Amino acid sequence: MNQINRPSNGNNFPTLATPAEKLHEALKRRGFLTRVDGDAVVLSAGNGERDVRDVRSFLEGSGVPICYTEQGCRLQVLCPGITGKICAELNRLQVRYGRSHIPHGFYSWRAFTKRNHGLRWNTLSLDRGIAYLVKALSEAGFLVTGGCDGHGRHEPQVYFASSYAAAWFKIAVQDRLASLPLHYKWEVVEPGDSQGSAKLRASLSAAADRWSLKLIQQDVLAIGDKLRRQAESLRAERRNRFKHRSMLAGAERLQHDFAALCEWMGGVL
Protein backbone atom coordinates (compact mmCIF):
# COMPACT_ATOMS: atom_id res chain seq x y z
CA MET A 1 0.00 0.00 0.00
CA ASN A 2 1.26 3.44 -0.89
CA GLN A 3 1.52 5.95 1.93
CA ILE A 4 1.42 9.53 0.70
CA ASN A 5 2.30 12.36 3.06
CA ARG A 6 1.97 15.85 1.61
CA PRO A 7 0.91 19.19 3.03
CA SER A 8 -2.80 20.03 3.17
CA ASN A 9 -4.38 22.56 0.86
CA GLY A 10 -6.78 23.72 3.59
CA ASN A 11 -9.76 21.76 2.24
CA ASN A 12 -9.09 18.60 4.26
CA PHE A 13 -7.47 16.98 1.22
CA PRO A 14 -3.68 16.78 0.90
CA THR A 15 -1.91 18.72 -1.83
CA LEU A 16 -0.99 15.89 -4.18
CA ALA A 17 1.34 15.77 -7.17
CA THR A 18 -0.65 13.56 -9.53
CA PRO A 19 -4.30 12.91 -10.41
CA ALA A 20 -3.83 9.25 -9.41
CA GLU A 21 -2.67 10.23 -5.93
CA LYS A 22 -5.59 12.59 -5.49
CA LEU A 23 -8.12 10.00 -6.64
CA HIS A 24 -6.52 7.40 -4.37
CA GLU A 25 -6.87 9.67 -1.33
CA ALA A 26 -10.48 10.55 -2.17
CA LEU A 27 -11.48 6.90 -2.64
CA LYS A 28 -9.70 5.92 0.56
CA ARG A 29 -11.45 8.65 2.53
CA ARG A 30 -14.82 7.15 1.56
CA GLY A 31 -13.58 3.70 2.53
CA PHE A 32 -12.39 2.03 -0.67
CA LEU A 33 -9.15 0.04 -0.35
CA THR A 34 -6.75 1.30 -3.01
CA ARG A 35 -3.11 1.81 -3.88
CA VAL A 36 -1.26 3.96 -6.41
CA ASP A 37 0.69 2.25 -9.16
CA GLY A 38 2.36 4.83 -11.39
CA ASP A 39 -0.36 6.87 -13.06
CA ALA A 40 -3.10 4.43 -12.03
CA VAL A 41 -5.18 3.64 -8.96
CA VAL A 42 -5.71 -0.04 -8.17
CA LEU A 43 -8.69 -1.32 -6.19
CA SER A 44 -7.49 -4.11 -3.88
CA ALA A 45 -8.97 -7.59 -3.58
CA GLY A 46 -10.27 -6.64 -0.13
CA ASN A 47 -13.08 -4.56 -1.61
CA GLY A 48 -16.65 -5.78 -1.95
CA GLU A 49 -18.13 -7.24 -5.11
CA ARG A 50 -20.09 -4.04 -5.85
CA ASP A 51 -17.21 -1.61 -5.29
CA VAL A 52 -15.74 -1.68 -8.80
CA ARG A 53 -19.17 -0.95 -10.28
CA ASP A 54 -19.91 1.80 -7.76
CA VAL A 55 -16.58 3.57 -8.33
CA ARG A 56 -16.96 3.40 -12.10
CA SER A 57 -20.57 4.64 -11.93
CA PHE A 58 -19.56 7.64 -9.85
CA LEU A 59 -16.55 8.60 -11.98
CA GLU A 60 -18.45 8.24 -15.26
CA GLY A 61 -21.34 10.26 -13.83
CA SER A 62 -18.87 12.96 -12.77
CA GLY A 63 -17.29 13.10 -16.23
CA VAL A 64 -13.83 11.94 -15.10
CA PRO A 65 -12.03 10.25 -18.05
CA ILE A 66 -10.63 6.91 -16.89
CA CYS A 67 -9.16 3.92 -18.72
CA TYR A 68 -10.38 0.77 -16.95
CA THR A 69 -8.34 -2.44 -17.12
CA GLU A 70 -7.94 -5.63 -15.08
CA GLN A 71 -11.74 -6.10 -14.90
CA GLY A 72 -12.21 -2.51 -13.83
CA CYS A 73 -9.87 -2.77 -10.84
CA ARG A 74 -7.13 -0.65 -12.41
CA LEU A 75 -8.05 2.98 -13.07
CA GLN A 76 -5.73 5.08 -15.23
CA VAL A 77 -6.65 8.75 -14.91
CA LEU A 78 -6.65 10.43 -18.33
CA CYS A 79 -7.13 14.04 -17.23
CA PRO A 80 -4.55 16.44 -15.76
CA GLY A 81 -6.40 16.88 -12.48
CA ILE A 82 -9.19 15.71 -10.16
CA THR A 83 -11.13 18.67 -8.78
CA GLY A 84 -11.72 19.22 -5.09
CA LYS A 85 -15.46 19.25 -5.83
CA ILE A 86 -15.33 15.70 -7.20
CA CYS A 87 -13.29 14.54 -4.18
CA ALA A 88 -15.84 16.09 -1.81
CA GLU A 89 -18.78 14.54 -3.69
CA LEU A 90 -17.09 11.14 -3.54
CA ASN A 91 -16.63 11.47 0.21
CA ARG A 92 -20.32 12.31 0.62
CA LEU A 93 -21.61 9.18 -1.13
CA GLN A 94 -24.41 7.85 1.04
CA VAL A 95 -25.05 4.32 2.28
CA ARG A 96 -27.16 2.54 -0.34
CA TYR A 97 -26.99 -1.13 0.62
CA GLY A 98 -28.38 -2.98 3.61
CA ARG A 99 -26.49 -4.96 6.23
CA SER A 100 -24.03 -7.48 4.82
CA HIS A 101 -24.76 -11.16 5.26
CA ILE A 102 -22.80 -12.68 8.16
CA PRO A 103 -21.85 -16.27 7.28
CA HIS A 104 -22.63 -19.19 9.55
CA GLY A 105 -19.94 -19.79 12.16
CA PHE A 106 -18.44 -16.31 11.79
CA TYR A 107 -18.61 -15.81 15.57
CA SER A 108 -16.76 -19.02 16.45
CA TRP A 109 -13.23 -19.79 17.61
CA ARG A 110 -12.71 -21.75 14.40
CA ALA A 111 -13.53 -18.70 12.28
CA PHE A 112 -11.22 -16.55 14.40
CA THR A 113 -8.29 -18.93 13.95
CA LYS A 114 -8.85 -20.14 10.38
CA ARG A 115 -10.17 -17.21 8.35
CA ASN A 116 -7.38 -15.28 6.67
CA HIS A 117 -9.56 -12.26 5.89
CA GLY A 118 -12.73 -10.76 7.33
CA LEU A 119 -15.74 -9.94 5.17
CA ARG A 120 -15.12 -8.14 1.89
CA TRP A 121 -17.45 -5.25 2.56
CA ASN A 122 -19.25 -3.24 -0.08
CA THR A 123 -18.08 0.24 0.82
CA LEU A 124 -21.49 1.84 0.34
CA SER A 125 -23.00 -0.50 2.92
CA LEU A 126 -20.97 1.36 5.58
CA ASP A 127 -21.09 4.86 7.08
CA ARG A 128 -18.53 7.09 5.38
CA GLY A 129 -16.83 8.04 8.65
CA ILE A 130 -16.09 4.44 9.67
CA ALA A 131 -15.96 2.48 6.37
CA TYR A 132 -12.18 2.57 5.94
CA LEU A 133 -11.59 1.28 9.47
CA VAL A 134 -14.09 -1.58 9.10
CA LYS A 135 -12.48 -2.64 5.84
CA ALA A 136 -8.88 -2.23 7.06
CA LEU A 137 -9.67 -4.36 10.13
CA SER A 138 -11.15 -7.03 7.86
CA GLU A 139 -8.10 -6.93 5.58
CA ALA A 140 -5.85 -7.43 8.63
CA GLY A 141 -7.84 -10.53 9.60
CA PHE A 142 -10.01 -9.06 12.38
CA LEU A 143 -13.56 -10.38 12.09
CA VAL A 144 -16.03 -7.52 12.47
CA THR A 145 -19.75 -7.30 11.74
CA GLY A 146 -20.12 -3.59 10.95
CA GLY A 147 -19.78 -0.17 12.49
CA CYS A 148 -21.33 3.26 12.99
CA ASP A 149 -19.56 6.61 12.60
CA GLY A 150 -21.85 8.33 15.14
CA HIS A 151 -22.93 10.85 12.46
CA GLY A 152 -21.01 13.59 14.26
CA ARG A 153 -23.32 13.34 17.29
CA HIS A 154 -22.30 10.15 19.07
CA GLU A 155 -19.24 7.97 19.59
CA PRO A 156 -18.12 5.97 16.54
CA GLN A 157 -17.66 2.25 16.99
CA VAL A 158 -16.89 -0.99 15.20
CA TYR A 159 -18.48 -4.27 16.26
CA PHE A 160 -16.26 -7.34 16.63
CA ALA A 161 -17.74 -10.69 15.63
CA SER A 162 -16.49 -12.35 18.81
CA SER A 163 -14.70 -11.74 22.08
CA TYR A 164 -11.77 -13.60 20.52
CA ALA A 165 -11.39 -10.99 17.75
CA ALA A 166 -11.75 -8.13 20.24
CA ALA A 167 -9.20 -9.62 22.62
CA TRP A 168 -6.74 -10.14 19.79
CA PHE A 169 -7.08 -6.50 18.73
CA LYS A 170 -6.50 -5.38 22.30
CA ILE A 171 -3.39 -7.55 22.59
CA ALA A 172 -1.89 -6.95 19.14
CA VAL A 173 -2.86 -3.40 18.20
CA GLN A 174 -4.43 -1.23 20.89
CA ASP A 175 -1.21 -0.16 22.63
CA ARG A 176 0.34 0.73 19.25
CA LEU A 177 -2.33 3.36 18.64
CA ALA A 178 -0.60 5.62 21.17
CA SER A 179 2.03 6.40 18.54
CA LEU A 180 -0.58 7.86 16.17
CA PRO A 181 -1.68 11.53 16.24
CA LEU A 182 -5.32 10.73 17.05
CA HIS A 183 -7.98 13.20 18.15
CA TYR A 184 -10.03 10.70 20.16
CA LYS A 185 -9.17 7.79 22.41
CA TRP A 186 -9.89 4.47 20.70
CA GLU A 187 -10.07 1.31 22.78
CA VAL A 188 -11.81 -2.04 23.02
CA VAL A 189 -14.95 -2.04 25.13
CA GLU A 190 -15.84 -5.47 26.44
CA PRO A 191 -19.37 -6.82 26.05
CA GLY A 192 -21.82 -5.70 28.73
CA ASP A 193 -23.37 -9.16 29.05
CA SER A 194 -23.10 -12.65 27.59
CA GLN A 195 -25.23 -11.61 24.59
CA GLY A 196 -23.46 -8.33 23.84
CA SER A 197 -20.75 -7.56 21.31
CA ALA A 198 -17.29 -6.29 22.09
CA LYS A 199 -16.55 -3.03 20.27
CA LEU A 200 -13.73 -0.77 19.22
CA ARG A 201 -15.07 2.57 20.40
CA ALA A 202 -13.81 6.14 20.46
CA SER A 203 -14.22 8.40 23.48
CA LEU A 204 -13.81 12.15 23.86
CA SER A 205 -10.40 13.46 24.86
CA ALA A 206 -8.69 16.65 25.97
CA ALA A 207 -7.69 17.21 22.33
CA ALA A 208 -11.26 16.77 21.08
CA ASP A 209 -14.06 17.33 23.60
CA ARG A 210 -16.92 17.14 21.10
CA TRP A 211 -17.79 14.88 18.21
CA SER A 212 -16.76 15.91 14.71
CA LEU A 213 -17.20 13.66 11.70
CA LYS A 214 -14.17 15.32 10.10
CA LEU A 215 -11.94 14.46 13.07
CA ILE A 216 -13.42 10.96 13.36
CA GLN A 217 -12.59 10.35 9.71
CA GLN A 218 -9.03 11.60 10.19
CA ASP A 219 -8.58 9.14 13.08
CA VAL A 220 -10.09 6.33 11.02
CA LEU A 221 -7.68 7.00 8.15
CA ALA A 222 -4.66 7.01 10.50
CA ILE A 223 -5.66 3.75 12.22
CA GLY A 224 -6.68 2.14 8.95
CA ASP A 225 -3.37 3.00 7.27
CA LYS A 226 -1.47 1.47 10.18
CA LEU A 227 -3.55 -1.71 10.03
CA ARG A 228 -3.06 -2.03 6.28
CA ARG A 229 0.72 -1.63 6.57
CA GLN A 230 0.81 -4.43 9.15
CA ALA A 231 -2.01 -6.58 7.74
CA GLU A 232 0.13 -9.44 6.49
CA SER A 233 2.14 -9.74 9.72
CA LEU A 234 -1.00 -9.50 11.89
CA ARG A 235 -2.68 -12.30 9.95
CA ALA A 236 0.41 -14.49 10.14
CA GLU A 237 0.94 -13.90 13.87
CA ARG A 238 -2.67 -14.78 14.68
CA ARG A 239 -2.53 -18.00 12.67
CA ASN A 240 0.76 -19.07 14.23
CA ARG A 241 -0.23 -18.25 17.81
CA PHE A 242 -3.59 -19.97 17.82
CA LYS A 243 -3.07 -22.89 15.44
CA HIS A 244 -3.42 -25.79 17.89
CA ARG A 245 -6.76 -27.58 18.14
CA SER A 246 -6.18 -28.16 21.86
CA MET A 247 -6.78 -24.41 22.46
CA LEU A 248 -10.48 -24.65 21.59
CA ALA A 249 -11.64 -25.82 25.02
CA GLY A 250 -9.77 -23.06 26.86
CA ALA A 251 -11.03 -20.38 24.49
CA GLU A 252 -14.67 -21.43 24.78
CA ARG A 253 -14.41 -21.67 28.56
CA LEU A 254 -13.22 -18.05 28.79
CA GLN A 255 -15.27 -16.44 26.02
CA HIS A 256 -17.65 -14.72 28.49
CA ASP A 257 -14.86 -13.53 30.82
CA PHE A 258 -13.17 -10.92 28.67
CA ALA A 259 -10.37 -9.98 31.08
CA ALA A 260 -9.43 -13.63 31.61
CA LEU A 261 -9.63 -14.30 27.87
CA CYS A 262 -7.24 -11.42 27.13
CA GLU A 263 -4.80 -12.67 29.76
CA TRP A 264 -4.92 -16.22 28.39
CA MET A 265 -4.57 -15.19 24.74
CA GLY A 266 -1.79 -12.74 25.58
CA GLY A 267 0.17 -15.53 27.24
CA VAL A 268 0.05 -17.78 24.18
CA LEU A 269 3.38 -17.67 22.34
PyMOL commands that set and color helices and strands:
alter all, ss='L'
color gray80, all
select helices_A, chain A and resi 19-30+51-61+84-91+109-114+123-125+131-139+150-152+163-172+174-179+213-229+231-241+245-254+258-267
alter helices_A, ss='H'
color red, helices_A
select strands_A, chain A and resi 34-37+40-43+66-69+74-77+144-148+157-160+185-189+199-203
alter strands_A, ss='S'
color yellow, strands_A
deselect
rebuild
show_as cartoon
